[in-house]
Amino acid sequence: KIYLIFTILEIIMLKLAGLPLYDAIIHSFGTVGTGGASNMTASVGAYNNIYVEIIITVFTFICGANFTLYYRMLKGDLKAPFKDEEFRFYSCVIITSVVLITISLYGDIFGSFWESLRHSSFQAVTIMTTTGFATTDFDKWGMFSKIILFILMFIGGCAGSTGGALKSVRVLLLLRVMKRELLQIIHPRAVYSVRLGNKPVDEKTISEVLGFFFMYIIIFITAVLVVSLDNMDWATTIASVAATLGNVGAGFGIVGPMGNYSTLSDLSKVVLSLCMIIGRLEIYPILLLGIPSFWKKVNL
């Protein structure tokens, strides 16, 4: 119901902002589902409408968060998002990215501060939530800005959202584990627990997160090696895998926001298609299909 409400509300707002009804429906579906597919070659940038961009940015941010938080708000806990540690981390990463990219773009790519803020906020939110809409060709931005966007492709939205990639809560836990290991080196006899939301996280959960991260990186490296057989440039080769495995869509180079995947070989297209499926299903279901013991258990 929450998902449906967001979709209908955005359709109405985009229509009021000046989009044709058909376009408003398509971009609302792409926003709430963080799919990012547009019926315009230049994506959202084709409209050059600041109101449309603000609406999509806000709804993309909302749908990149955990939907459970909105349920709790409907039940009366209006402060639920602010009490959630993952949401705070998710918001902090986006705000920090927007600030850094805006500073980088101002004076170098855009002459206006507000123009820099307009595009940096839209791209940071849509990339981190793995939506992948674009208002400008960010492949022409400086390396600093592109590296930030590349990192956001791996972090992704919150657990319980429609976003893809690693998910913010896993990245947050990985950072907590790293901190614990460093403290353990300094004080070997001390006992440190990894906490999330003032609650200790059990070792089994931590092990699963570490395993998921390792598998994600292994799949990423393997796919990059296969795609590299096309002899494309570094940006295209690496970004195409990051964008498909994280379900972002737009990458850099040939597969940038104003490009597409049509020039890649059939082998690369098959591998990248598998990356999209694996990334969308969160790795485990697809990898289990390749383990003989799984099929033995199913047959039993």
TIDREN-358148 format. One record per residue (C-alpha): y, x, z. Coordinates in steps of 0.02 Angstrom, whole numbers, plus 50000, padded with zeros to 5 digits. Each point is the difference from the previous one (the first is absolute). Layout:
BEGIN
YXZ
...
***
This chain:
BEGIN
500005000050000
501195014250042
499595008349834
500354983849907
501644997250091
500615017549956
499534997549818
500874983149981
501545005950095
500195015449889
499784989949840
501424988550054
501145014450049
499685009849839
500334984349898
501654997550092
500415018449970
499934997149812
498225003449944
499104988049882
498684989950094
498555008849912
500705017250043
500344994550179
498194994550019
499295016149927
501085011450108
499664989750156
498135001549972
500235018749970
501055001950158
499014990050128
498355007049935
500815017349985
499285000749824
501625004849915
499564994349824
501564994549906
500164990949834
501465011549957
499755017449927
501395006850110
499294990650152
501304992650118
501315011949930
500054989549841
501024986750090
501285011850078
500254986750133
500415006350174
499544983350081
498285000149918
499735017850060
500504995950179
498854984750005
498515009849932
500355014650117
500054988750153
498434990249954
499075016049953
500425007450169
499444984150087
498354999249905
499665018450033
499924996050187
498544992650096
499914981249968
499304997550175
501735004150067
500734984949910
498644988950071
500465006150174
501834996349963
499544982249949
499104998550166
501605004350092
499915018950017
501585003849899
500025018250055
498245003449937
500515011749856
501125010450112
498635002050130
498745005549869
499885018949989
499365000149821
501454989049941
501245011650084
499205015049916
499984990949833
501844995550017
500495017450058
499145008449852
500874988549876
501725001950080
499835019050009
499445000749818
501444989049943
501275010950091
499305016349932
499844993749821
501744992350004
500755016750055
499035008949863
500534987849863
501824998550048
501075010849888
498505006949906
499264984649916
501224986350048
501875002050026
500094985650124
499265000450175
499594981449992
499145002249832
498955013950076
499584989150151
499604985249886
498685009349900
499315010950140
499694985150114
499164989949863
498865014349945
499565006050175
499474982650053
499054995449841
499105016849993
499495000550183
499384982249996
499055004849840
500904986649900
500665011849867
501464990149930
501435010649931
501874997649974
500295016849919
499025014649928
499695009450162
499015012949903
501705007449954
500505002350182
500005016850086
498395007950063
500464996650182
500124981249972
498424999549895
499005009450131
500524987350132
499444985749886
498375009349968
499675001350188
500384981450021
498654996249870
498725006650124
500674991750158
500054982149939
500384983950095
499334993750165
498244994350042
499864981249974
501245000749855
499744998349813
500425018549975
498805013949953
499845018950028
499515007650168
500984987150103
501345004550127
498924997650154
498745013049939
501385012649964
500754996650172
498315002850083
499745016149902
501685006450063
499504995450178
498345009049981
500905015449934
501174999650150
498524998450118
499105014849923
501555011050016
500234995150182
498155003250030
500235017949939
501465002650118
499104992050148
498115001549967
499494991950165
501144985049985
499354983249939
501084991549870
499704982949924
500674993449836
500984984350037
500644986249889
501074986250071
499735006650178
498124998149978
498795014649982
499115000949833
498135003050017
499225015449920
498954989649879
501584992649923
500805017249988
498425006649916
500054985849874
501835003449960
499665018649976
498504995949889
501014987749896
501395012849976
498775013549949
499144988649874
501684994549930
500525018149969
498305004749926
500094985349877
501805004849958
499535018249964
498464995149898
501004987649895
501385012849971
498715012549936
499304987449875
501714994149941
500555018249980
498795001149853
501334990849899
501125015550018
501504989550049
501435007350105
499865002150188
501064984850042
499004988249888
498305006550055
500304999450187
501134984750007
498864989449892
498605001950127
501144997650151
500774984449922
498334992049954
499035004750157
501434993250105
500224985049884
501835004449971
499974999549810
501535010149949
499865018850018
500905014849924
500015008349829
499164990249861
499454986650125
501744998550075
500954983750027
500554999349818
498325006349932
498204994150003
498185005850002
499624996449817
499995018249942
498675005550125
498225002449941
498654987050021
499175010750134
501625001050100
500274981349983
498254996750068
500275011950146
501724992850040
499294982349989
498685005050127
501385007550109
500904983249998
498424990750051
499545012850134
501775000250070
500134981150002
498324997850089
500415013850124
498685012449938
498494995550108
499254985549898
500015010049837
499325016150076
498624990550089
499364994049831
499585018049956
498975003450156
498114996549977
499734996150185
501264985749985
498944991649867
498425002650103
500824991450146
500584985649889
498244997849929
499245000050174
***
